[in-house]
Amino acid sequence: MTDRLYYTDPYGREFDAAIARVERRDGRTIVILDRTSFYPTSGGQPFDVGTLGGVRVLDVVDDEEGEVLHVVDEGVGGEFAVGQRVHGVIDWPRRFDHMQQHTGQHVLSGAFDRLFGARTVSFHLGASVSTIDLARELAPADIAVAEAEANRIVWEDRPVTIRFADAKEAEALRLRKPSAREGTLRLIDVEEFDLSACGGTHVARTGGIGIIAIASWERFKGGQRLEFLCGGRALAGFRSQRDTLSAATGLLSVSATEMPTAIERLLADAKDQKRAGTALQMELARYRGAELAASAEATDRGRLVARAIDADAGGLKSLAASITASPGHIAVLVSTSTPALVVVARSAGVNVKANVVLAALTSRFGGRGGGKPELAQGGGLNAPAKQILEVARAALLE
């Protein structure tokens, strides 16, 4: 069984150890040491990375036999042999980031539990943000109160100590969440605030967390999931939002406090412009449709307009509707772009099924679409517009 140095010294950045075993599993080289400071993925916290004997450690796994497996980079470094002494170096910025987030989670979960009886049912420490899942949903005002209380504990710089107790002793202690584990439990004690069984790495004092900022929340599995940032991540998040806000205020020539009003004004203007643009497009489609209808080809089924048009799906549909507003007309309009868009339409009373014609085209040229006998549209047809129109003409006149 590997001696886990991080249990008692999470600040240990370097260590020396002897290689107990070297294995090959699933094409990867795995090194097992007699002792390690590398934290394996466990309890919602990701693994440490770093180097072992100058070779990069890519993954760290906690196996069922109580050993820590170090997956090393095969492309760099020398050979590993049983009994060999190696020097390990932890990627400290990554480790300390995890310590800030994990300790921050203890404090934040403790605040929700103490103030509102809202139990944390799960925790995940992600690469950019971390989450806790609460057993029940809280109002935004309550979330803000818990966030403020958590930061009060951070700024009081309370000691965070490591204790050990057996399962029976732990039952007598006021753990925030009872542990189902047997044997010796490792307890993380935030002085006079939170006591939890946990095997992760934590800062020595709450001040090391820096700050706890709740970024967002949503309903999740009958409760609530909250995203939060601590320490360096909170600073990075603030910088990102500051830079974004600064760029936006510069573009709009307003102050930060004026941003909501400016955005509302832009949205209203955009809605008005879209409404005006739609009206103009409809008017243009009416005139152009009349022009196309006037040049329609007489067929046994009706007056046919089969054209390649430089327009999007909405434009093709508007034109087809304008053409078929006149009695006795059929419209087959294909975009000049590829893959092609197609709209097939007919006037009321014309003996043509637009959806059947479209099905013949997609069957021949691929793509997909659908509709009704009077109007059908599709896209993704892989053929030139001229060829699509030829097949459509054949399908209509057969």
C-alpha positions as CSV (number, residue, x, y, z in Angstrom):
1,M,0.0,0.0,0.0
2,T,1.4,3.4,-1.0
3,D,2.2,5.9,1.8
4,R,0.3,9.0,0.8
5,L,2.4,12.0,1.8
6,Y,-0.3,14.5,0.8
7,Y,-2.5,13.2,3.6
8,T,-0.4,15.0,6.2
9,D,1.6,17.5,4.0
10,P,-0.5,18.9,1.1
11,Y,2.2,21.7,0.7
12,G,4.9,19.2,-0.1
13,R,6.1,20.0,-3.6
14,E,9.0,17.5,-4.0
15,F,9.7,14.1,-2.5
16,D,11.9,11.0,-2.9
17,A,10.6,7.5,-3.1
18,A,11.6,3.9,-4.1
19,I,9.9,2.2,-7.0
20,A,7.9,-0.8,-5.7
21,R,6.6,-2.0,-9.1
22,V,6.5,-1.2,-12.8
23,E,3.7,-2.4,-15.0
24,R,2.3,-2.1,-18.5
25,R,-1.5,-1.7,-18.6
26,D,-3.5,-0.9,-21.7
27,G,-0.4,0.2,-23.5
28,R,0.6,2.6,-20.7
29,T,3.6,2.5,-18.4
30,I,2.6,2.6,-14.7
31,V,4.9,3.2,-11.8
32,I,4.0,2.3,-8.2
33,L,6.0,3.9,-5.5
34,D,6.4,3.1,-1.8
35,R,5.4,6.7,-1.0
36,T,4.0,9.6,-3.1
37,S,2.9,13.2,-2.9
38,F,0.9,12.9,-6.2
39,Y,-2.8,13.1,-5.6
40,P,-4.9,10.6,-7.6
41,T,-8.4,11.5,-8.9
42,S,-10.8,11.0,-6.0
43,G,-13.7,12.7,-4.2
44,G,-14.4,15.1,-7.0
45,Q,-10.8,16.4,-7.2
46,P,-8.6,15.8,-10.2
47,F,-5.2,14.2,-10.1
48,D,-1.9,16.0,-9.8
49,V,0.7,16.2,-12.6
50,G,4.4,16.8,-12.5
51,T,7.6,14.8,-13.0
52,L,9.0,11.5,-11.7
53,G,12.7,11.1,-12.2
54,G,12.5,13.8,-14.8
55,V,9.7,12.0,-16.7
56,R,6.3,13.6,-17.0
57,V,3.4,12.1,-15.0
58,L,0.3,12.2,-17.2
59,D,-2.3,10.6,-14.8
60,V,-2.5,9.4,-11.3
61,V,-5.0,6.7,-10.4
62,D,-6.2,5.3,-7.0
63,D,-6.6,1.5,-7.5
64,E,-8.8,-0.8,-5.5
65,E,-5.8,-2.3,-3.5
66,G,-4.9,1.0,-2.0
67,E,-2.0,1.8,-4.3
68,V,-1.4,5.0,-6.2
69,L,-0.6,4.3,-9.9
70,H,1.5,6.9,-11.7
71,V,1.0,6.9,-15.5
72,V,4.2,8.2,-17.0
73,D,5.1,9.6,-20.5
74,E,6.8,6.9,-22.5
75,G,8.2,9.4,-25.1
76,V,10.6,11.2,-22.7
77,G,13.1,10.0,-20.1
78,G,14.8,6.7,-19.1
79,E,13.9,3.3,-17.8
80,F,12.2,2.6,-14.4
81,A,13.2,-0.4,-12.4
82,V,12.1,-1.9,-9.1
83,G,14.1,-0.6,-6.2
84,Q,15.2,2.5,-8.0
85,R,15.1,5.8,-6.1
86,V,13.3,8.5,-7.9
87,H,12.6,12.2,-7.2
88,G,9.1,13.5,-7.7
89,V,8.1,17.1,-8.4
90,I,4.5,18.2,-8.2
91,D,3.1,20.8,-10.6
92,W,2.6,23.3,-7.7
93,P,0.3,25.9,-9.5
94,R,-2.1,23.2,-10.4
95,R,-2.0,21.6,-6.9
96,F,-2.5,25.0,-5.1
97,D,-5.4,25.8,-7.4
98,H,-7.0,22.5,-6.4
99,M,-6.3,23.2,-2.7
100,Q,-8.1,26.6,-3.0
101,Q,-11.1,25.2,-4.8
102,H,-11.5,22.2,-2.6
103,T,-11.2,24.1,0.7
104,G,-13.5,26.8,-0.7
105,Q,-16.0,24.0,-1.3
106,H,-15.9,22.9,2.3
107,V,-16.5,26.5,3.5
108,L,-19.3,27.2,1.0
109,S,-21.0,23.9,1.6
110,G,-20.7,24.6,5.4
111,A,-22.4,28.0,4.9
112,F,-25.3,26.5,3.0
113,D,-25.7,23.8,5.6
114,R,-25.5,26.1,8.6
115,L,-27.7,28.9,7.4
116,F,-30.3,27.0,5.4
117,G,-30.0,23.3,6.1
118,A,-29.2,22.8,2.4
119,R,-27.0,19.7,2.2
120,T,-24.3,19.3,-0.5
121,V,-24.9,16.0,-2.2
122,S,-22.0,16.1,-4.7
123,F,-19.0,18.2,-5.6
124,H,-16.9,18.4,-8.8
125,L,-13.7,20.3,-9.3
126,G,-13.4,21.1,-13.0
127,A,-10.6,22.6,-15.1
128,S,-12.1,26.1,-15.1
129,V,-15.0,26.1,-12.7
130,S,-16.2,23.9,-9.8
131,T,-19.7,22.9,-8.9
132,I,-21.7,21.8,-5.8
133,D,-25.1,20.2,-6.0
134,L,-27.5,21.1,-3.2
135,A,-30.3,18.8,-2.1
136,R,-32.9,21.6,-2.5
137,E,-33.3,24.9,-4.4
138,L,-32.6,28.2,-2.8
139,A,-33.6,31.8,-3.7
140,P,-31.0,34.1,-5.2
141,A,-31.1,36.2,-2.0
142,D,-30.3,33.2,0.1
143,I,-27.4,32.2,-2.2
144,A,-26.0,35.7,-1.8
145,V,-26.3,35.4,2.0
146,A,-24.4,32.1,2.0
147,E,-21.8,33.5,-0.3
148,A,-21.2,36.4,2.1
149,E,-21.0,34.1,5.1
150,A,-18.5,31.9,3.3
151,N,-16.2,34.8,2.5
152,R,-16.5,36.0,6.1
153,I,-14.9,32.7,7.1
154,V,-12.2,33.1,4.4
155,W,-11.3,36.6,5.5
156,E,-11.1,35.6,9.2
157,D,-8.2,33.4,8.1
158,R,-9.3,30.5,10.3
159,P,-7.0,27.4,10.7
160,V,-7.8,24.4,8.5
161,T,-6.4,21.3,10.3
162,I,-6.1,17.6,9.5
163,R,-7.4,15.1,12.0
164,F,-7.7,11.4,12.0
165,A,-10.4,9.3,13.8
166,D,-11.9,5.9,13.5
167,A,-15.4,5.4,12.3
168,K,-16.8,5.0,15.8
169,E,-15.1,8.1,17.1
170,A,-16.4,10.0,14.0
171,E,-20.0,9.1,14.9
172,A,-19.6,11.3,18.1
173,L,-18.2,14.2,16.2
174,R,-20.5,16.8,14.4
175,L,-19.5,15.9,10.8
176,R,-21.4,18.0,8.3
177,K,-22.0,14.8,6.3
178,P,-21.8,11.3,8.0
179,S,-19.2,9.0,6.4
180,A,-20.0,5.5,5.2
181,R,-16.3,4.5,5.3
182,E,-14.9,2.1,7.7
183,G,-11.6,2.2,9.5
184,T,-9.6,5.4,10.0
185,L,-11.1,8.6,8.6
186,R,-9.2,11.7,7.6
187,L,-11.1,14.8,8.8
188,I,-10.7,18.4,7.5
189,D,-11.5,20.8,10.3
190,V,-12.3,24.4,9.5
191,E,-12.1,25.9,13.0
192,E,-15.5,26.2,14.6
193,F,-17.2,26.1,11.2
194,D,-17.0,22.9,9.3
195,L,-15.8,19.3,10.0
196,S,-15.9,16.8,7.1
197,A,-14.3,13.5,6.2
198,C,-12.2,14.1,3.1
199,G,-9.1,12.7,1.5
200,G,-8.3,15.8,-0.7
201,T,-5.7,18.5,-0.5
202,H,-6.6,21.8,1.3
203,V,-4.9,25.1,2.3
204,A,-3.7,25.4,5.9
205,R,-5.8,28.5,6.6
206,T,-9.0,29.8,5.1
207,G,-7.2,33.0,4.0
208,G,-5.4,30.9,1.5
209,I,-8.7,30.5,-0.4
210,G,-8.6,34.2,-1.2
211,I,-12.2,34.7,-2.2
212,I,-15.3,32.5,-3.0
213,A,-17.4,33.8,-5.9
214,I,-20.6,32.0,-7.0
215,A,-20.7,32.4,-10.8
216,S,-24.1,30.8,-11.6
217,W,-26.8,28.4,-10.6
218,E,-29.5,26.3,-12.1
219,R,-32.1,23.7,-11.2
220,F,-30.6,20.2,-11.2
221,K,-32.2,16.8,-10.3
222,G,-34.7,18.2,-7.9
223,G,-32.1,20.5,-6.2
224,Q,-29.7,23.1,-7.4
225,R,-26.3,23.1,-9.1
226,L,-24.0,26.1,-8.3
227,E,-20.8,27.0,-10.2
228,F,-18.2,28.8,-8.1
229,L,-14.6,30.1,-8.4
230,C,-12.0,30.5,-5.6
231,G,-8.7,32.4,-5.3
232,G,-6.8,32.6,-8.6
233,R,-9.7,31.4,-10.6
234,A,-12.0,34.1,-9.2
235,L,-9.3,36.7,-10.1
236,A,-9.1,35.3,-13.6
237,G,-12.8,35.3,-14.0
238,F,-13.0,38.9,-12.8
239,R,-10.3,40.0,-15.3
240,S,-12.2,38.2,-18.1
241,Q,-15.5,39.9,-17.2
242,R,-13.7,43.3,-16.7
243,D,-12.1,43.1,-20.2
244,T,-15.4,42.0,-21.8
245,L,-17.3,44.8,-20.1
246,S,-14.6,47.4,-21.0
247,A,-14.7,46.3,-24.7
248,A,-18.5,46.5,-24.7
249,T,-18.8,49.9,-23.1
250,G,-16.1,51.2,-25.5
251,L,-18.1,49.9,-28.5
252,L,-21.4,51.4,-27.3
253,S,-19.8,54.6,-25.8
254,V,-21.6,54.2,-22.5
255,S,-20.5,53.6,-18.9
256,A,-20.8,50.2,-17.2
257,T,-24.0,51.2,-15.4
258,E,-25.6,52.3,-18.6
259,M,-25.0,49.0,-20.4
260,P,-28.4,47.3,-19.6
261,T,-30.3,50.4,-21.0
262,A,-28.0,50.6,-24.0
263,I,-28.6,46.9,-24.8
264,E,-32.3,47.3,-24.4
265,R,-32.2,50.2,-26.9
266,L,-30.1,48.1,-29.4
267,L,-32.5,45.2,-29.2
268,A,-35.5,47.4,-29.7
269,D,-33.8,49.1,-32.7
270,A,-32.8,45.7,-34.1
271,K,-36.4,44.5,-33.8
272,D,-37.7,47.6,-35.6
273,Q,-35.2,47.2,-38.4
274,K,-36.0,43.5,-38.7
275,R,-39.7,44.3,-39.0
276,A,-39.0,47.0,-41.6
277,G,-36.6,44.7,-43.5
278,T,-39.2,41.9,-43.6
279,A,-41.8,44.2,-45.0
280,L,-39.4,45.4,-47.7
281,Q,-38.4,41.8,-48.6
282,M,-42.1,40.9,-48.9
283,E,-42.7,43.9,-51.1
284,L,-39.7,43.1,-53.3
285,A,-40.8,39.5,-53.5
286,R,-44.3,40.6,-54.6
287,Y,-42.9,42.6,-57.5
288,R,-40.3,40.1,-58.5
289,G,-42.8,37.2,-58.2
290,A,-45.2,39.1,-60.5
291,E,-42.4,39.6,-63.0
292,L,-41.5,35.9,-62.8
293,A,-45.1,34.8,-63.1
294,A,-45.5,36.9,-66.2
295,S,-42.7,35.0,-67.9
296,A,-44.0,31.6,-66.8
297,E,-43.9,28.6,-69.3
298,A,-47.2,27.1,-70.3
299,T,-47.4,23.3,-69.5
300,D,-50.2,20.7,-69.3
301,R,-50.1,21.0,-65.5
302,G,-50.1,24.8,-65.3
303,R,-47.9,27.8,-65.9
304,L,-44.4,26.8,-64.7
305,V,-41.7,29.0,-63.2
306,A,-38.5,27.0,-62.9
307,R,-35.6,29.2,-62.0
308,A,-32.2,29.4,-60.2
309,I,-32.4,32.3,-57.7
310,D,-29.7,33.9,-55.6
311,A,-31.6,33.8,-52.3
312,D,-31.8,32.0,-49.0
313,A,-34.6,29.7,-47.9
314,G,-36.8,32.5,-46.7
315,G,-36.3,34.5,-49.9
316,L,-37.1,31.4,-52.1
317,K,-40.3,30.7,-50.1
318,S,-41.5,34.3,-50.3
319,L,-40.9,34.4,-54.1
320,A,-42.7,31.0,-54.5
321,A,-45.7,32.3,-52.5
322,S,-45.9,35.4,-54.6
323,I,-45.8,33.5,-57.9
324,T,-48.4,30.9,-56.8
325,A,-50.7,33.7,-55.5
326,S,-51.8,33.9,-59.1
327,P,-54.1,31.1,-60.2
328,G,-52.8,28.2,-62.2
329,H,-49.0,28.6,-61.4
330,I,-46.3,26.2,-60.4
331,A,-43.0,27.4,-58.9
332,V,-39.7,25.4,-58.6
333,L,-37.0,27.7,-57.3
334,V,-33.5,26.5,-56.6
335,S,-30.7,28.5,-54.9
336,T,-27.5,29.2,-56.8
337,S,-25.5,28.2,-53.8
338,T,-24.4,24.6,-53.2
339,P,-25.5,22.4,-51.5
340,A,-28.7,23.7,-53.0
341,L,-32.0,24.8,-51.4
342,V,-35.2,24.0,-53.2
343,V,-38.8,25.3,-52.8
344,V,-41.7,23.7,-54.8
345,A,-45.1,25.4,-54.7
346,R,-48.4,25.5,-56.6
347,S,-51.5,27.6,-56.8
348,A,-54.7,26.3,-55.3
349,G,-56.5,23.9,-57.7
350,V,-53.4,22.9,-59.7
351,N,-53.0,19.1,-60.0
352,V,-49.4,18.9,-58.6
353,K,-48.1,17.6,-55.3
354,A,-45.2,19.8,-54.2
355,N,-44.0,17.3,-51.6
356,V,-43.9,14.5,-54.1
357,V,-41.8,16.5,-56.5
358,L,-39.4,17.5,-53.7
359,A,-39.1,13.8,-52.6
360,A,-38.1,12.9,-56.1
361,L,-35.4,15.6,-56.0
362,T,-33.9,14.5,-52.6
363,S,-34.0,10.9,-53.7
364,R,-31.9,11.8,-56.7
365,F,-29.6,14.4,-55.3
366,G,-29.6,13.8,-51.5
367,G,-30.5,16.3,-48.9
368,R,-33.7,16.4,-46.9
369,G,-36.9,18.3,-46.6
370,G,-40.7,18.0,-46.6
371,G,-43.9,19.8,-46.7
372,K,-47.4,19.6,-48.1
373,P,-48.9,19.2,-51.6
374,E,-49.2,23.0,-51.9
375,L,-45.7,23.9,-50.6
376,A,-42.5,21.9,-49.9
377,Q,-38.9,22.9,-49.2
378,G,-35.6,21.1,-48.7
379,G,-31.9,21.6,-48.6
380,G,-28.6,19.9,-49.0
381,L,-29.0,18.8,-52.6
382,N,-25.7,18.0,-54.1
383,A,-26.1,19.1,-57.8
384,P,-26.0,22.2,-59.9
385,A,-29.2,24.2,-60.0
386,K,-29.6,23.5,-63.8
387,Q,-29.6,19.7,-63.2
388,I,-32.0,20.0,-60.3
389,L,-34.4,22.0,-62.4
390,E,-34.2,19.5,-65.3
391,V,-35.2,16.6,-63.0
392,A,-37.9,18.7,-61.4
393,R,-39.4,19.6,-64.8
394,A,-39.4,15.9,-65.7
395,A,-41.1,14.9,-62.5
396,L,-43.8,17.6,-63.0
397,L,-44.6,16.7,-66.6
398,E,-44.4,12.9,-66.5
